Structures are given as C-alpha cells and as structure tokens.
Amino acid sequence: MTTARDHLSKADTATIADIEVAAPVLVEARGLIDRFHSMISNQTAAPGCR
C-alpha cells in the first residue's frame, strides 16, 4: 500500500483495492503516513533546519 499505484500490476492494484474495501482503517493510516512523510520532507528541505 506504500507503492505508487502507477507502478503496480493490474492484479496488485485489484488486490490493494480489495484490501482497502475490507479494511478502511488502512486507507486512513496510509493518508496519515503520507502527511507525516510530507511534513518531514518539507522540514528537512527548509533552510536553517537540521
């Protein structure tokens, strides 16, 4: 669920879709992880940050 969907096979995409339907909390978790990753990436790219 962490790989970009455009890099997955059709079978893998269908499997991920099935998992997301069965466990919507995983979709929410992925969104939170993506937001956290973006926040960390932006913080390390900002001038003056360590």
DOTIBA-15807 format. One record per atom (N, C-alpha, C, O): residue in three letters; y, x, z. Coordinates in steps of 0.1 Angstrom, whole numbers, padded with zeros to 4 digits, always signed. Layout:
BEGIN
ALAYXZ...
This chain:
BEGIN
MET-0012+0008+0000MET+0000+0000+0000MET+0013+0009+0000MET+0024+0003-0001THR+0011+0022+0001THR+0023+0030+0001THR+0025+0036-0013THR+0036+0043-0015THR+0017+0034-0022THR+0019+0039-0036THR+0027+0029-0044THR+0024+0017-0043ALA+0036+0034-0052ALA+0043+0025-0061ALA+0034+0018-0070ALA+0024+0024-0075ARG+0036+0005-0071ARG+0027-0003-0079ARG+0026+0000-0094ARG+0016-0002-0100ASP+0036+0006-0099ASP+0036+0010-0113ASP+0026+0022-0115ASP+0023+0026-0127HIS+0021+0028-0105HIS+0012+0039-0106HIS-0003+0035-0102HIS-0012+0043-0102LEU-0005+0022-0100LEU-0018+0017-0097LEU-0025+0011-0109LEU-0018+0006-0118SER-0038+0011-0109SER-0046+0004-0119SER-0044-0011-0117SER-0040-0016-0106LYS-0048-0019-0127LYS-0048-0033-0126LYS-0057-0038-0114LYS-0054-0047-0107ALA-0069-0032-0113ALA-0078-0035-0103ALA-0072-0032-0089ALA-0073-0040-0080ASP-0066-0021-0087ASP-0060-0017-0075ASP-0048-0027-0071ASP-0046-0031-0060THR-0040-0030-0081THR-0029-0040-0079THR-0034-0053-0075THR-0028-0059-0066ALA-0045-0058-0081ALA-0051-0071-0077ALA-0056-0070-0062ALA-0055-0079-0055THR-0063-0059-0059THR-0068-0057-0045THR-0056-0057-0035THR-0058-0064-0025ILE-0046-0050-0038ILE-0034-0050-0029ILE-0028-0064-0027ILE-0025-0068-0016ALA-0027-0071-0038ALA-0022-0085-0038ALA-0031-0094-0029ALA-0026-0102-0021ASP-0044-0092-0030ASP-0053-0100-0021ASP-0052-0096-0007ASP-0052-0105+0002ILE-0050-0083-0004ILE-0048-0079+0010ILE-0035-0085+0015ILE-0035-0089+0027GLU-0024-0084+0007GLU-0012-0089+0012GLU-0012-0104+0015GLU-0005-0109+0024VAL-0020-0112+0007VAL-0021-0126+0010VAL-0029-0128+0023VAL-0025-0137+0031ALA-0039-0120+0025ALA-0047-0122+0037ALA-0041-0117+0050ALA-0043-0121+0060ALA-0032-0107+0048ALA-0025-0100+0060ALA-0011-0098+0057ALA-0006-0087+0055PRO-0003-0109+0058PRO+0012-0108+0055PRO+0019-0098+0065PRO+0030-0093+0061VAL+0013-0096+0076VAL+0020-0086+0086VAL+0020-0072+0080VAL+0029-0065+0083LEU+0011-0069+0071LEU+0011-0056+0064LEU+0023-0055+0055LEU+0028-0044+0053VAL+0026-0066+0048VAL+0038-0066+0039VAL+0051-0063+0048VAL+0059-0055+0044GLU+0052-0070+0059GLU+0063-0067+0068GLU+0063-0053+0073GLU+0074-0046+0073ALA+0052-0047+0077ALA+0051-0034+0081ALA+0055-0024+0070ALA+0062-0014+0073ARG+0051-0027+0058ARG+0055-0018+0047ARG+0070-0018+0045ARG+0076-0008+0042GLY+0076-0030+0046GLY+0090-0031+0045GLY+0097-0023+0055GLY+0107-0016+0053LEU+0092-0024+0068LEU+0098-0016+0079LEU+0097-0001+0076LEU+0106+0007+0079ILE+0085+0003+0072ILE+0083+0017+0069ILE+0092+0022+0058ILE+0098+0033+0058ASP+0094+0014+0047ASP+0103+0018+0036ASP+0117+0019+0041ASP+0124+0028+0037ARG+0121+0010+0050ARG+0135+0011+0055ARG+0137+0023+0064ARG+0147+0030+0063PHE+0127+0026+0072PHE+0127+0038+0080PHE+0128+0051+0072PHE+0136+0060+0074HIS+0120+0051+0062HIS+0119+0063+0053HIS+0133+0064+0046HIS+0138+0076+0045SER+0139+0054+0041SER+0152+0054+0035SER+0163+0059+0045SER+0171+0067+0041MET+0162+0054+0057MET+0171+0058+0068MET+0170+0073+0070MET+0180+0080+0071ILE+0158+0078+0072ILE+0156+0092+0074ILE+0160+0101+0062ILE+0167+0111+0064SER+0157+0096+0050SER+0161+0104+0038SER+0176+0104+0037SER+0182+0115+0034ASN+0183+0094+0040ASN+0198+0093+0039ASN+0204+0102+0050ASN+0214+0109+0048GLN+0198+0103+0062GLN+0203+0111+0073GLN+0202+0125+0070GLN+0211+0133+0073THR+0191+0130+0064THR+0189+0144+0062THR+0197+0148+0050THR+0200+0160+0048ALA+0201+0139+0041ALA+0209+0142+0029ALA+0224+0143+0032ALA+0232+0148+0025ALA+0228+0137+0044ALA+0242+0137+0047ALA+0247+0150+0052ALA+0240+0158+0059PRO+0259+0154+0047PRO+0265+0167+0051PRO+0266+0168+0067PRO+0270+0158+0073GLY+0263+0179+0072GLY+0265+0181+0086GLY+0254+0177+0095GLY+0254+0178+0107CYS+0243+0171+0089CYS+0232+0166+0096CYS+0221+0177+0097CYS+0220+0186+0088ARG+0214+0178+0108ARG+0204+0188+0110ARG+0191+0183+0106ARG+0181+0190+0107
